[in-house]
Amino acid sequence: MGKDMSYEAVMGRNSEIMKKAIGMDYNEFETDGIAFDYERMMRETGYSLQEIEKIQNETGVGHTPIYELRNLTKLARKFAPEGKGARIFVKDEAANPSGSFKARRAATSCYHAKKLGYKGVIAATSGNYGAAVASQAAMRGLKCIVVQECYDSQGKGQPEIIEKARKCEAYGSEVVQLTVGPELFYTFLVLLEDTGYFNASLYTPFAIAGIETLGYELSMQFREMEDRDPDVVVVTNAGGGNLTGTARGLIKAGATETEVIGASVDLSGLHMASDTQFNRKSFTTGHTGFGIPFATWPDRSDVPRSAGRPLRYMDRYVTVNQGSVFYMTEALAQLEGLERGPAGSTSLAAAFKIAQELDQDQIVVVQETEYTGAGKHIMPQLTFAKENGIKILIGDPKKEVPGENIILPKDPSYISIQDIDLNKTKKSYIRNCIKNNRVDKISEEDLKFLVEDTKSNRKFVKEVLNELKIDY
Amino acid sequence: MDAKKGNWVRIHSIVLEAGKRAPSVPEDTQKAPLELWNKGFLLNESANIGEEVEIETYIGRKVKGTLIEVNPYYDHDFGKCIPELLYIGRQIRSLIEEDGE
């Protein structure tokens, strides 16, 4: 009552509001410099893998099936060099209660909120996570608010986001819809303060720990089916949580030889906070517009320290174009009899190409699928693209210009991946660490942290620091 | 009178006026206000579209805004025919059938 609700005042109360809304004090894990104790944060505020399995079993999350995509493998081999063309598998995460792997993240968040005595949960998301939180909140008897960035200034909304709003309401949730802009965070804070609900952020230790079961299950399923771990797991990358959780789960299973590859849809050139460009993209997540900024600065998320730290776990990072993802979504339905949502096919498009680099007896896994339905399907998404002036062409996807056209590959030989120079990304991350923490010198602890957080080595980090003229 | 107490309605409000957006926001977004939509049961005895009203959301929060719709519904669908997609299924099926391995 009588609180200053102006934009500046509410944003100024950010850390106070967050502390109440997450029920943990991130300062406990901070140091004076740029380092923080990530593993201790995960250990002390998260849950053990066994606890998470129990929590997820209570609400029907996890234990999703794995299918071998025999026909797609056969197709990939037609375009692979002699002896190449690894077996492609998919983990059908659409089988989770709310239709995506996000149920894993939401399950632990909602369990935690209930345990701490919160009456409800709030999530800021336009994606599958909203539906996941709404569904898990319903099971746990929690109230739920989902805040979406949904429309441009003309009131036009991506059909995929509209469908997500519908799904959240179906689970009894309140849906607050906004126009484009990062000030969504202001509305989010106002709601947290007003309700006293739990911030079911995508990036808390509980949320990320919830995905560890995916990586762990994957390893266990392959050991049972094939007597070994997969060679490569391809993960669609946006905010970095999916990749982090999956990789941590694989490590916990002992699958340390498995290569973890991130894949994002290439949306380079489109500004994510731009009103006029908002509806010129045909993917609302899993794209470089989130993937790159979150990799180079994960702590931009809605919690003080993100538990999703993709550079810590990523072995390789590739991009695919929008047209190839739509093509592969159609291929998954037509050749494998699995009709799923396009966003889940990002890693599939990458895997199709990666398989062609590997030997035939190797195994590549696409670690997620998502549900499909009205709005969230290649037809409405391409219809919407056309209505927004995007040309749909058939040709060479390399020529696709995000925001202008979508180029479907002329045939599967045209599906390609582009490698992102991870060293460059790691360098940007280190630069951001220096800049955002305003330091001109780093300690031994910071140096060790940077090595771990970039999955690199002392030599690499020192070279970058030398370039930046930072003492260590 | 467009709506009466207890009707399920949709409301709209302005969170931040154009020109008062966060400094980090791109120019085109600066020119637009930050708008908000929500739904709930009408608390006013009656109201017309365009009037300021108060609602109780599905989870029980009280929120104010401009009444814009009564009995709002979704009309997103499976889109129109996209002829550009029709080659894909035939192409890949014929590719894997070709040599009958």
Boltz contact constraints between the chains, C-beta under 6 A:
constraints:
  - contact:
      token1: [A, 71]
      token2: [B, 96]
      max_distance: 6.0
  - contact:
      token1: [A, 74]
      token2: [B, 96]
      max_distance: 6.0
  - contact:
      token1: [A, 75]
      token2: [B, 92]
      max_distance: 6.0
  - contact:
      token1: [A, 75]
      token2: [B, 96]
      max_distance: 6.0
  - contact:
      token1: [A, 78]
      token2: [B, 95]
      max_distance: 6.0
  - contact:
      token1: [A, 143]
      token2: [B, 59]
      max_distance: 6.0
  - contact:
      token1: [A, 153]
      token2: [B, 32]
      max_distance: 6.0
  - contact:
      token1: [A, 159]
      token2: [B, 76]
      max_distance: 6.0
  - contact:
      token1: [A, 162]
      token2: [B, 76]
      max_distance: 6.0
  - contact:
      token1: [A, 163]
      token2: [B, 76]
      max_distance: 6.0
  - contact:
      token1: [A, 166]
      token2: [B, 74]
      max_distance: 6.0
  - contact:
      token1: [A, 174]
      token2: [B, 57]
      max_distance: 6.0
  - contact:
      token1: [A, 174]
      token2: [B, 58]
      max_distance: 6.0
  - contact:
      token1: [A, 174]
      token2: [B, 59]
      max_distance: 6.0
  - contact:
      token1: [A, 176]
      token2: [B, 38]
      max_distance: 6.0
  - contact:
      token1: [A, 177]
      token2: [B, 37]
      max_distance: 6.0
  - contact:
      token1: [A, 178]
      token2: [B, 36]
      max_distance: 6.0
  - contact:
      token1: [A, 179]
      token2: [B, 34]
      max_distance: 6.0
  - contact:
      token1: [A, 179]
      token2: [B, 35]
      max_distance: 6.0
  - contact:
      token1: [A, 180]
      token2: [B, 29]
      max_distance: 6.0
  - contact:
      token1: [A, 181]
      token2: [B, 25]
      max_distance: 6.0
  - contact:
      token1: [A, 181]
      token2: [B, 29]
      max_distance: 6.0
  - contact:
      token1: [A, 181]
      token2: [B, 34]
      max_distance: 6.0
  - contact:
      token1: [A, 183]
      token2: [B, 16]
      max_distance: 6.0
  - contact:
      token1: [A, 183]
      token2: [B, 22]
      max_distance: 6.0
  - contact:
      token1: [A, 183]
      token2: [B, 34]
      max_distance: 6.0
  - contact:
      token1: [A, 187]
      token2: [B, 15]
      max_distance: 6.0
  - contact:
      token1: [A, 271]
      token2: [B, 26]
      max_distance: 6.0
  - contact:
      token1: [A, 273]
      token2: [B, 25]
      max_distance: 6.0
  - contact:
      token1: [A, 273]
      token2: [B, 26]
      max_distance: 6.0
  - contact:
      token1: [A, 273]
      token2: [B, 29]
      max_distance: 6.0
  - contact:
      token1: [A, 274]
      token2: [B, 26]
      max_distance: 6.0
  - contact:
      token1: [A, 274]
      token2: [B, 28]
      max_distance: 6.0
  - contact:
      token1: [A, 274]
      token2: [B, 29]
      max_distance: 6.0
  - contact:
      token1: [A, 275]
      token2: [B, 28]
      max_distance: 6.0
  - contact:
      token1: [A, 275]
      token2: [B, 29]
      max_distance: 6.0
  - contact:
      token1: [A, 275]
      token2: [B, 32]
      max_distance: 6.0
  - contact:
      token1: [A, 276]
      token2: [B, 28]
      max_distance: 6.0
  - contact:
      token1: [A, 327]
      token2: [B, 88]
      max_distance: 6.0
  - contact:
      token1: [A, 330]
      token2: [B, 85]
      max_distance: 6.0
  - contact:
      token1: [A, 330]
      token2: [B, 88]
      max_distance: 6.0
  - contact:
      token1: [A, 331]
      token2: [B, 92]
      max_distance: 6.0
  - contact:
      token1: [A, 334]
      token2: [B, 89]
      max_distance: 6.0
  - contact:
      token1: [A, 335]
      token2: [B, 92]
      max_distance: 6.0
  - contact:
      token1: [A, 374]
      token2: [B, 76]
      max_distance: 6.0
  - contact:
      token1: [A, 374]
      token2: [B, 77]
      max_distance: 6.0
  - contact:
      token1: [A, 374]
      token2: [B, 78]
      max_distance: 6.0
  - contact:
      token1: [A, 375]
      token2: [B, 76]
      max_distance: 6.0
  - contact:
      token1: [A, 377]
      token2: [B, 78]
      max_distance: 6.0
  - contact:
      token1: [A, 379]
      token2: [B, 78]
      max_distance: 6.0
  - contact:
      token1: [A, 379]
      token2: [B, 79]
      max_distance: 6.0
  - contact:
      token1: [A, 379]
      token2: [B, 82]
      max_distance: 6.0
  - contact:
      token1: [A, 380]
      token2: [B, 78]
      max_distance: 6.0
  - contact:
      token1: [A, 380]
      token2: [B, 79]
      max_distance: 6.0
  - contact:
      token1: [A, 382]
      token2: [B, 82]
      max_distance: 6.0
  - contact:
      token1: [A, 383]
      token2: [B, 79]
      max_distance: 6.0
  - contact:
      token1: [A, 383]
      token2: [B, 80]
      max_distance: 6.0
  - contact:
      token1: [A, 392]
      token2: [B, 84]
      max_distance: 6.0
